């Protein structure tokens, strides 16, 4: 594990304390430490100690990650960390995204790819949900991904629709936007890359990272951090092996 280390001449906190102060999970704190985003104590310790200064600095970082990626590029970034083909972008674009992915973290990536689609919450009758289910590409916390994210099986249908299909379904159903309780979340996309029966795990994670529910958001950010670390390791191995 490669971590940014500093001398013990400052104040340090435990992983649990850092997680509490940042409102994230202990697992994500460890991932940020491994990336070097959070500094750790340069002493022999059985328990990881995090620099409080780096915790405060991370908490003060602006939410914005700068200019967001276009839908094509945003999906490409998420597909790349999942190890999936990105045939809709050029080699030059792929190189730029790979470079960006090696220097970002989950929180900033989730901000950078936020323009991939428009997220809208709805109340929908069961019959309308069954109609929409025939067209939607499930994402977020699904029946298949719930266990992976360590979340309960979803009671809300969430997924992606092309703008054209979404507009057609709006005319055919009686769903109500931003009405309580939410039973449907639609991500309306002007561009959708190739996909299977569900969106890739990285897209599901990015969707959960946008959730107002802290548990879902942390689960999504944890997964993005894990996938970013795995991506960087594989990319580094590919370079050193070439």
Secondary structure, 3 states (H helix, E strand, C coil): CCCCEECCCCCEEEHHHHHHHHCCCHHHHHHHHHHCCCCEECCCCCCCEEEHHHHHHHHHCCCCCCCCCCHHHHHHHHHHHCCCCCCCCCHHHHHHHHHHHCCCCHHHHHHHCHHHCEEEEEECCHHHHHHHHCCCEECCCCCCCCCCCCCCCCCCEEEEEEHHHHHHHHHHCCCEECCCCCCEEEEEECCCCCCCCECCHHHHHHHHHCCCCHHHHHHHHHHHHHHHHHHHHHHHHHHHHC
